[in-house]
Amino acid sequence: ASADRVVPSGGANGGSSSLWPHPRSVREYASHRKKVHTVAWNCSGTKLASGSVDTSVRVWTIDEGGRASDVELKGHSDSVDQLRWDPKNEHLLGTASGDKTVRIWDARTSKCVHAIETRGENINIRWSPDGQHLAVGDKEDNISIIETRKCKALRTMKFPHEVNEMAWDPSGRLFFLTTGAGNVDVFSFVDLLKPPPAPPKPGDGSAAPAPAATLTGHTANCYCLEFSPSGERFAVGGADALVSLWDVKELACVATFARLEWPVRTLSFSHDSSYIAAGSEDPLIDVAHVATGKQALAVPVKAPSNSIAFHPKRMLLAFAGDDKDKMGRDEGSLRILGFPS
């Protein structure tokens, strides 16, 4: 089910036709019963997954022109807060839920192949670049590292402060973690896997090791973190409404984008690393041209954005938020910008 809605080319702060010479129309896809918290494309771009407060996961197969069919994956018993696909396997999807499990699904059969029990209500998930590990974060600031072949947690760490999204650098050697102090902590991944010096009490996570580096770029909580497909940059979004852009080799901040007024909740780089999109509670998604820092596109939205995701091969942007219908009920829809109108 999709209905076309064309985005006016002006947008909130204009956006530039020279910086965004791509289609601007938006299609809507509705299938969930409650709001969509998370959207992600698989590595080949053949499928889009969405996770919802209604506890379901849907996998969409979308053709070149934007027509879609979807399949429901059932198994979670609480909200699906974040999902991501295996970066090396286009069929494997990982989902993090408030039901204290992480599930791995095979999109070919639409079946859950592994359900891994965790300590808390899970809100963040990330695969390592080689697909061998998953990191999962919960509401109590525990981070678990799961080995994906045996599907068991190698280590669970309890952090003494708020921790949010995490990611490996492209080499897989460094592990980046956004914190409530406005910092990004950088760990050696090998050090994270080392057993802790003292065994934790039963039921406790071991204390987290000290970071190898701490990057300071925000004046309030850092929430989200994404690496560019080129591997040269990463971006951080914070409660100070800023997006900071960093050089991966130097671990130095090279630019900040300050067009939004509300905390940045979600980020995505385009496949060619030339754009970065940022979503917040603002009535627009800001798409910045990375090289100049200028706004390439302002995508109007009617509700706070929960998740945005550029396609891995085309200039398509999937996004979902807290949209309501005229009766005030959750729409349960997601949208994709960029199909020819």
C-alpha positions in Angstrom: 0.0 0.0 0.0 1.6 3.2 -1.0 0.3 6.7 -1.7 2.4 9.4 -3.4 2.9 12.7 -1.7 5.2 15.2 -3.4 7.5 17.2 -1.3 7.6 20.9 -2.4 11.0 21.7 -3.5 11.3 24.7 -1.3 11.1 23.0 2.1 11.6 24.9 5.4 15.0 26.5 4.7 14.9 26.1 1.0 17.4 23.4 0.1 19.3 23.8 -3.1 18.4 22.3 -6.5 22.1 22.5 -7.5 23.1 20.6 -4.3 20.3 18.1 -4.6 19.7 17.3 -8.4 17.7 14.2 -7.5 13.9 13.4 -7.3 12.1 14.9 -4.3 8.8 13.1 -4.3 7.9 11.1 -1.2 5.9 7.8 -1.0 4.2 6.5 2.1 4.0 2.9 3.1 1.6 1.9 5.9 1.4 -1.5 7.5 2.3 -1.3 11.2 -0.5 -0.8 13.8 1.6 1.6 15.9 4.4 4.1 15.3 7.6 2.9 13.6 10.7 3.4 15.7 13.4 2.1 13.3 14.1 1.6 9.5 17.1 0.1 7.8 18.1 -1.1 4.3 20.0 -4.4 3.8 23.5 -4.2 2.3 22.3 -4.9 -1.3 19.4 -2.4 -1.0 16.9 -5.1 -2.1 15.0 -5.0 1.2 13.9 -2.4 3.8 13.1 -3.5 7.4 10.9 -1.6 9.8 10.4 -2.1 13.5 7.5 -0.8 15.6 6.0 -0.2 19.0 3.4 -2.8 17.9 6.1 -5.5 18.5 6.3 -6.5 14.9 9.1 -6.3 12.3 8.2 -5.9 8.6 10.5 -6.6 5.7 9.6 -4.7 2.5 10.6 -5.7 -1.0 10.5 -2.5 -3.1 10.9 -2.4 -6.8 12.8 0.2 -8.9 9.7 2.4 -9.2 8.7 2.2 -5.5 6.0 -0.4 -5.5 6.3 -2.6 -2.4 5.2 -5.8 -0.8 5.9 -6.7 2.9 6.1 -9.6 5.2 5.6 -9.5 8.9 8.2 -11.2 11.3 6.6 -12.2 14.5 8.3 -13.2 17.8 9.0 -10.1 19.9 6.6 -9.4 22.8 7.5 -5.7 23.3 8.5 -2.6 21.2 11.2 -3.2 18.5 13.4 -0.1 19.1 16.2 -0.6 16.7 17.1 -3.0 13.9 20.0 -3.4 11.6 21.0 -5.8 8.8 24.2 -7.9 8.8 26.7 -5.7 6.7 28.0 -8.9 4.9 24.8 -10.9 4.5 21.8 -9.4 2.8 19.4 -11.9 4.3 20.3 -11.6 8.1 18.5 -9.0 10.2 19.2 -8.2 13.9 16.5 -6.7 16.1 16.7 -5.2 19.6 13.5 -5.1 21.7 12.2 -4.1 25.1 11.3 -7.7 25.7 14.9 -8.3 26.8 15.8 -10.3 23.7 17.9 -9.8 20.6 16.6 -11.7 17.6 18.4 -12.7 14.4 16.0 -13.3 11.4 16.5 -14.9 8.0 14.6 -12.7 5.5 14.4 -15.6 3.0 12.2 -17.7 5.3 10.9 -14.8 7.5 11.8 -16.9 10.5 13.7 -16.1 13.7 16.9 -18.2 13.6 18.2 -17.1 17.0 16.7 -15.4 20.1 19.3 -14.3 22.5 18.3 -13.3 26.0 19.8 -10.2 27.5 19.8 -8.5 30.8 17.6 -5.5 30.1 15.2 -3.7 27.8 17.2 -3.3 24.6 17.2 0.0 22.7 20.3 0.0 20.4 22.0 -2.6 18.2 25.0 -2.6 15.8 26.9 -5.2 13.8 30.6 -5.2 13.5 31.8 -4.5 9.9 32.7 -8.2 9.4 29.3 -9.4 10.7 31.0 -11.5 13.4 29.8 -9.5 16.4 26.7 -7.6 17.6 26.7 -4.9 20.2 23.5 -4.3 22.1 22.6 -1.6 24.5 19.8 -1.4 27.0 17.9 1.2 29.0 20.1 0.5 32.1 23.4 1.4 30.3 24.6 -2.2 29.8 26.3 -3.0 26.6 26.6 -6.7 25.5 29.0 -8.0 22.9 27.5 -11.0 21.2 29.4 -13.4 19.0 27.1 -14.1 16.0 28.2 -17.6 15.1 27.5 -19.1 18.5 24.9 -16.4 19.4 26.2 -16.0 22.9 27.2 -12.9 24.8 31.0 -12.7 25.2 30.8 -9.9 27.7 28.2 -7.5 29.2 29.5 -4.2 30.6 27.7 -1.9 33.0 28.6 1.8 32.4 28.5 4.3 35.2 26.9 6.9 33.0 24.3 7.1 30.2 25.4 5.3 27.0 23.5 5.5 23.7 24.3 4.4 20.1 27.6 2.6 19.4 29.5 1.7 16.3 32.7 0.1 15.2 35.1 2.0 12.9 35.4 0.5 9.4 38.5 -1.5 10.4 36.6 -3.2 13.2 39.5 -2.4 15.6 37.9 0.6 17.4 34.6 0.7 19.1 32.8 4.1 19.5 30.2 4.8 22.1 28.1 8.0 22.5 27.5 9.1 26.1 25.3 11.3 28.2 28.2 13.5 29.1 28.4 14.9 25.5 31.4 12.7 24.6 32.2 9.9 22.3 34.3 7.2 24.1 36.6 5.2 21.8 37.7 1.8 22.9 40.1 -0.8 21.5 37.7 -3.6 20.6 40.3 -6.3 21.6 40.4 -4.7 25.1 36.7 -4.7 25.4 36.7 -8.5 24.9 39.3 -9.1 27.6 37.9 -10.7 30.7 37.5 -8.2 33.6 40.1 -8.2 36.4 37.6 -9.3 39.1 34.7 -11.6 38.4 31.4 -9.7 38.7 28.7 -10.6 41.2 26.1 -13.0 39.7 23.7 -11.0 37.6 26.0 -8.0 37.4 27.7 -6.7 34.3 31.5 -6.3 34.6 32.7 -2.7 34.9 33.5 -1.2 31.6 37.2 -0.7 30.8 38.6 2.8 30.4 38.3 4.3 26.9 41.5 4.7 24.8 40.3 8.2 23.9 37.4 10.5 24.7 36.2 12.9 22.0 34.5 16.0 23.2 32.3 17.9 20.7 28.9 18.4 22.3 27.6 20.4 25.2 24.8 17.8 26.0 24.1 14.1 25.6 25.3 12.5 22.4 22.6 10.2 21.0 23.5 8.9 17.6 26.6 8.0 15.6 27.2 7.0 12.0 30.3 6.3 9.9 30.3 7.3 6.2 30.4 4.5 3.6 33.8 6.0 2.4 35.2 5.2 5.9 36.8 8.7 6.1 34.2 10.5 8.3 31.8 9.8 11.1 29.0 12.0 12.4 27.5 12.4 15.9 24.1 13.9 16.8 23.4 15.4 20.2 20.8 16.9 22.5 22.4 20.3 21.8 20.8 20.0 18.3 24.2 19.9 16.6 25.6 17.4 14.2 29.3 17.1 14.4 31.4 15.7 11.6 34.7 14.0 12.4 37.8 12.7 10.6 38.2 9.0 11.3 42.1 8.9 11.1 42.7 12.1 13.1 39.7 11.7 15.5 39.3 15.4 15.0 36.0 17.4 14.5 36.1 19.0 11.1 32.6 20.6 10.9 29.4 21.1 12.7 25.9 21.6 11.3 23.6 23.7 13.4 20.3 24.1 11.4 18.1 22.0 13.7 16.6 23.3 17.0 15.8 20.0 18.8 18.0 17.1 19.9 19.3 15.0 17.0 17.9 11.5 17.2 19.0 9.9 14.0 21.6 10.2 11.3 22.4 8.7 7.9 25.0 9.2 5.2 24.2 8.7 1.5 25.8 5.8 -0.3 28.5 8.1 -1.9 29.1 9.9 1.5 28.2 13.2 -0.1 25.2 13.9 2.0 24.3 13.5 5.7 20.6 13.5 6.8 19.7 14.4 10.4 16.3 13.9 12.1 15.0 15.4 15.3 11.8 16.8 16.7 12.0 19.6 14.2 9.3 19.7 11.4 12.0 18.8 8.9 14.8 16.4 8.1 17.9 18.3 7.3 20.0 16.9 4.5 23.4 18.5 4.5 25.9 18.6 1.6 29.0 17.3 3.4 31.6 19.1 1.4 30.1 22.6 1.8 28.0 22.1 5.0 25.1 23.8 3.1 21.6 22.5 3.2 20.9 20.4 0.1 17.4 19.5 1.0 14.8 20.1 3.8 12.3 17.3 3.9 9.1 18.4 5.7 7.7 16.1 8.3 4.6 16.3 10.5 6.0 14.6 13.6 9.3 14.0 15.4 11.6 11.7 13.4 12.6 8.4 14.9 14.7 6.8 12.2 16.2 7.8 8.8 18.2 5.6 6.4 19.7 6.3 3.1 19.7 3.4 0.5 23.2 1.8 0.1 23.2 2.3 -3.7 20.6 4.9 -4.7 19.6 8.4 -3.6 16.6 7.1 -1.7 15.9 8.2 2.0 13.6 6.1 4.1 12.2 7.8 7.3 9.7 7.2 10.0 8.4 9.2 13.0 5.6 9.7 15.5 3.0 10.5 12.8 -0.7 10.4 13.9 -3.8 10.2 11.8 -6.8 12.7 12.0 -8.2 10.7 15.0 -4.9 11.0 16.9 -3.9 7.4 16.5 -0.5 6.2 15.4 -0.2 6.1 11.6 2.3 3.2 11.7 3.8 4.3 8.4 7.2 4.9 6.9 8.1 7.1 3.9 10.7 7.0 1.2 12.0 10.1 -0.6 13.6 9.9 -4.0 11.6 7.7 -6.4 10.8 9.4 -9.7 7.4 11.0 -9.4 
